[in-house]
Amino acid sequence: MSWTPPLSPNILVRGYIIGYGVGSPYAETVRVDSKQRYYSIENLDPSEDDHFHVFDKYPTPMPDTSTPMIPPVGVQAVALSSDSVRVSWADNSMTKNQKASEVRYYSVKWKTSYSTSGKYKSADTTALSHTVTGLKPNTMYEFAVMVTKGRKSSTWSMTAHATTYEAAPSSAPKDLTVISREGRPRAILISWQPPMEANGRITGYILYYTLDKNMPIDDWVMEAISGDRLTHQVVDLNLDTVYYFRIQAKNAKGVGPLSEPVHFRTAKVEHPDKMANDQGRGGDHAYWPSDANLIDRSSINGNTHIHTHAYTHTHTHTHIRTLFFCSTETNRQK
């Protein structure tokens, strides 16, 4: 069998390995030096179907001793919109007398500045500028450029940075939660988390609630909340009633999508603790002992009996408590 060396002059061949065998060219191997171009294999079985394969032993590219290419300079990155940045540069390795038709191209790579993965996206162009699209709003990116001519490439240029413009939030606030207020059955506390894709600084939230989730959103009750808040209290709700809640975020560029509805049923009755807390404050549900309730505290100061009677008078939700004190001197025995 015979063979010819690799066609590429940049590959330095140190030797050849001949593989052969029945059904597979790797059952047996023979090593020969780089100058050999043929080899005889003897004692083969004529009844068997033998396979042969010749491959280079440790092919090594010849070192390129020519002048290395200079990387592009003056790289600039300018944001054009919320999802695009224009990158431009100069190529000092191209002389004024060089033909423009010379085959060379530029590779642009980019990633977010806060990324720790080290993974870049890239694109190739033959021009001295390139517009990168499909970027995230309100995000800082870093860019670098490399030039390639034939088999030669430069190192990457110095990086340039640009931050895309803001855009309206593209996702809704998350984890919308409604809980009751202890001792306040007509009030609820709502909490949430900022949207994952805020696309800018959140300047406010809009909370909507209603009894009928099928009503147009414009007919829901609306309450505005400042952008630095993640909780909000709603009061004066009806007892034993199902309410539906939704929320959306906004920034300088507009409002984002609404969250999915969350429902909550208020308490059926006023909280028992409220009645106790309303004593002495004239609340609608204040409570005082009945007329028959007599509190008798005797032998105070050794000679004074104090009898306290508590009466309750109710008229148009007004509660009046009247206390009578009776003091009687005790006859002293001689």
C-alpha positions in Angstrom: 0.0 0.0 0.0 1.1 3.6 -0.6 0.0 7.1 0.3 0.9 10.8 -0.2 1.6 13.3 2.6 -0.9 16.0 3.6 -1.4 18.8 1.1 -1.1 21.6 3.5 2.5 22.9 3.8 1.8 24.2 7.3 1.5 20.6 8.7 4.7 19.0 10.0 4.4 15.2 9.8 6.5 13.3 12.3 5.4 9.8 11.2 2.5 7.6 10.0 0.4 5.0 11.7 -1.1 2.2 9.5 -4.1 0.5 10.9 -5.7 -2.7 9.5 -7.8 -5.6 10.6 -10.8 -7.8 9.8 -13.9 -5.7 9.9 -12.0 -2.8 11.5 -8.9 -0.8 10.5 -7.8 -0.5 14.1 -7.3 -4.2 15.1 -3.6 -4.0 14.2 -1.3 -1.0 13.9 2.1 -0.4 12.4 4.2 2.8 12.8 6.5 4.1 10.1 8.7 7.3 9.8 7.7 10.5 8.1 9.8 9.8 4.9 8.1 6.5 4.1 5.4 6.5 1.3 4.6 2.8 1.1 4.4 -0.4 3.2 3.8 -4.1 2.6 1.6 -6.2 4.9 2.1 -9.9 4.5 0.5 -13.2 5.6 -3.1 -11.8 5.2 -6.0 -14.3 4.9 -7.4 -14.1 1.4 -10.8 -15.2 2.6 -11.2 -12.3 5.0 -12.3 -8.7 4.2 -9.5 -6.5 5.5 -9.8 -2.8 6.1 -6.9 -0.4 6.0 -6.4 3.2 7.2 -3.4 5.5 7.2 -3.3 8.6 9.4 -0.7 11.2 10.4 1.3 10.7 13.5 1.1 13.9 15.6 0.5 16.4 12.8 1.8 19.8 13.9 1.1 23.1 12.3 4.2 25.0 11.2 4.8 28.1 13.3 3.8 31.4 11.6 6.9 33.6 11.8 5.4 36.5 9.9 4.5 39.8 11.5 1.4 39.4 13.8 -1.7 41.5 12.9 -2.5 44.6 14.9 -5.9 44.5 16.7 -8.5 47.2 15.8 -8.1 50.4 17.7 -10.4 53.2 18.8 -13.3 50.9 19.5 -16.5 52.8 20.4 -19.9 51.6 21.4 -23.0 53.8 21.2 -26.5 52.8 22.3 -29.1 53.3 19.5 -32.2 52.1 21.3 -33.4 49.8 24.1 -32.1 46.7 22.3 -29.3 47.8 19.9 -25.8 49.2 20.1 -23.5 50.4 17.2 -19.8 49.4 17.5 -17.2 51.1 15.4 -13.4 50.9 15.1 -10.3 51.7 13.1 -7.8 49.2 11.5 -4.3 50.5 11.5 -2.9 47.3 10.0 -4.4 48.3 6.6 -2.1 50.8 4.8 -3.4 53.5 2.5 -2.1 51.8 -0.6 -3.7 48.5 0.3 -6.5 47.3 -2.0 -10.0 47.5 -0.5 -10.7 44.1 -2.2 -8.2 42.4 0.1 -9.9 39.6 2.0 -10.1 40.4 5.6 -13.0 40.4 8.1 -13.7 41.6 11.6 -15.2 39.7 14.5 -17.3 41.5 17.1 -18.0 39.9 20.4 -20.1 41.1 23.3 -21.7 40.1 26.6 -23.3 41.8 29.6 -20.8 43.5 31.8 -22.1 41.8 35.0 -21.9 38.3 33.4 -19.5 35.9 35.1 -20.0 32.9 32.8 -17.4 34.2 30.2 -19.7 33.3 27.3 -19.8 35.8 24.5 -22.0 36.2 21.4 -20.3 37.2 18.2 -20.8 38.4 14.6 -18.5 38.9 11.6 -18.4 41.8 9.2 -16.1 43.2 6.5 -17.0 46.8 7.4 -15.5 49.0 10.1 -18.7 49.1 12.1 -21.5 46.8 13.2 -24.9 47.2 14.8 -25.6 44.6 17.5 -29.3 44.0 18.0 -31.4 41.8 20.2 -30.0 43.2 23.4 -31.8 43.6 26.8 -33.1 47.1 27.8 -31.3 49.1 30.4 -28.3 46.8 30.4 -24.6 47.5 30.2 -22.7 45.5 27.6 -19.0 45.2 26.8 -17.7 44.8 23.2 -14.3 43.8 21.6 -13.2 43.4 18.0 -10.6 41.2 16.2 -9.4 41.3 12.6 -8.6 38.2 10.5 -6.7 38.0 7.2 -6.3 34.6 5.7 -4.9 32.3 8.4 -3.8 35.2 10.6 -5.8 36.8 13.3 -5.1 39.6 15.7 -5.7 39.6 19.4 -8.9 41.1 20.7 -9.0 44.8 21.0 -9.6 46.8 24.2 -13.2 46.6 25.4 -15.8 49.4 25.0 -19.0 49.7 27.0 -22.5 50.9 26.4 -25.8 50.8 28.2 -29.0 50.3 26.3 -32.0 52.6 26.8 -34.8 52.0 29.2 -38.1 50.4 28.0 -41.4 49.8 29.7 -41.5 46.8 32.0 -41.9 43.6 30.0 -43.0 41.4 32.9 -45.5 41.9 35.8 -44.7 42.1 39.5 -44.4 38.6 41.0 -45.4 36.8 44.2 -48.6 38.9 44.7 -49.8 37.9 48.2 -52.9 39.0 50.2 -53.2 38.4 54.0 -55.6 39.7 56.6 -54.8 42.2 59.3 -54.9 40.9 62.8 -57.8 42.5 64.7 -59.0 44.4 61.5 -61.3 42.2 59.5 -62.1 45.0 57.0 -58.5 45.6 56.1 -56.0 43.5 54.2 -52.2 43.7 53.6 -50.9 43.1 50.0 -47.2 42.4 49.2 -45.3 41.6 46.0 -41.9 41.5 44.4 -40.6 43.7 41.6 -40.9 42.4 38.0 -38.0 40.3 36.7 -37.8 42.4 33.6 -38.2 45.9 35.0 -36.2 47.4 32.0 -35.4 50.5 34.1 -36.0 52.1 37.5 -39.5 51.3 38.8 -41.2 54.6 39.6 -44.5 53.2 40.9 -47.1 50.5 41.1 -50.8 50.5 40.3 -53.0 48.1 42.3 -56.4 47.1 41.0 -59.2 45.3 42.9 -62.8 44.4 42.3 -65.7 42.1 43.2 -66.1 40.8 39.6 -62.9 39.7 37.9 -64.6 39.7 34.5 -65.1 43.4 34.6 -62.9 45.5 32.3 -59.8 46.6 34.1 -60.8 50.3 33.7 -63.8 49.6 36.0 -61.7 48.1 38.8 -60.8 50.2 41.9 -57.3 51.6 41.3 -54.8 52.7 43.9 -51.4 54.2 43.0 -48.3 53.2 45.1 -44.8 54.7 45.1 -42.0 52.7 43.4 -40.1 52.1 46.6 -42.9 50.2 48.3 -43.5 46.5 48.2 -46.5 46.4 50.5 -49.9 48.2 50.6 -52.9 48.2 52.9 -56.5 48.3 51.6 -59.2 49.2 54.2 -62.9 49.6 54.5 -63.7 46.3 52.7 -66.9 44.4 53.1 -67.1 41.4 55.4 -67.4 37.9 54.1 -66.7 39.0 50.5 -64.4 37.7 47.8 -62.1 40.4 46.2 -59.8 40.0 43.2 -56.5 41.8 43.0 -54.0 42.6 40.2 -50.9 44.8 40.1 -48.6 46.4 37.4 -45.3 48.3 37.5 -44.3 51.4 35.7 -41.2 53.3 34.9 -40.2 56.4 32.9 -41.1 54.6 29.6 -44.5 53.4 30.5 -46.5 50.7 32.4 -45.9 46.9 32.2 -48.3 44.0 32.0 -50.8 43.1 34.7 -50.2 40.2 37.1 -52.6 37.3 37.2 -55.7 37.9 39.5 -55.4 36.8 43.1 -58.6 36.4 45.1 -59.1 36.8 48.9 -62.2 36.4 51.1 -62.6 38.8 54.0 -63.6 37.6 57.5 -67.2 36.8 58.2 -67.5 38.7 61.4 -65.7 41.4 63.3 -62.8 40.1 65.2 -63.7 39.4 68.9 -60.6 41.3 70.1 -62.0 44.4 68.5 -64.9 44.6 71.0 -62.4 44.5 73.9 -60.2 47.1 72.3 -63.1 49.4 71.8 -64.0 49.7 75.5 -63.8 53.3 76.6 -63.4 54.6 73.0 -67.1 54.8 72.1 -66.8 52.3 69.3 -69.8 50.8 67.6 -69.2 47.5 69.3 -68.2 48.7 72.7 -69.4 46.5 75.6 -70.1 47.1 79.2 -71.5 44.8 82.0 -75.3 44.6 82.3 -77.4 46.4 84.9 -77.5 43.3 87.1 -73.7 43.2 87.3 -72.6 44.4 90.8 -69.0 44.7 91.7 -68.6 44.7 95.5 -65.2 45.7 96.8 -65.3 45.7 100.7 -62.9 46.6 103.5 -60.9 49.1 101.5 -58.8 51.3 103.9 -60.3 49.2 106.8 -63.4 51.2 107.3 -64.9 52.1 104.0 -67.3 50.0 101.8 -67.4 50.9 98.2 -70.2 49.6 96.0 -69.8 50.0 92.3 -72.8 49.6 89.9 -72.2 49.6 86.2 -75.1 50.5 83.9 -75.3 50.5 80.2 -77.5 52.8 78.3 -77.7 52.5 74.5 -79.1 55.1 72.2 -78.2 55.4 68.5 -75.0 53.5 69.0 -73.8 55.7 72.0 -72.7 53.9 75.1 -72.8 55.7 78.5 -71.4 54.2 81.6 -72.5 55.6 85.0 -70.7 54.7 88.2 -72.1 55.2 91.7 -69.9 55.1 94.7 -71.3 54.8 98.2 -69.2 55.2 101.3 -70.5 54.3 104.7 -68.7 54.9 108.0 -68.6 51.8 110.1 -69.9 52.0 113.7 -67.0 51.5 116.0 -67.5 49.3 119.1 -66.6 50.7 122.3 
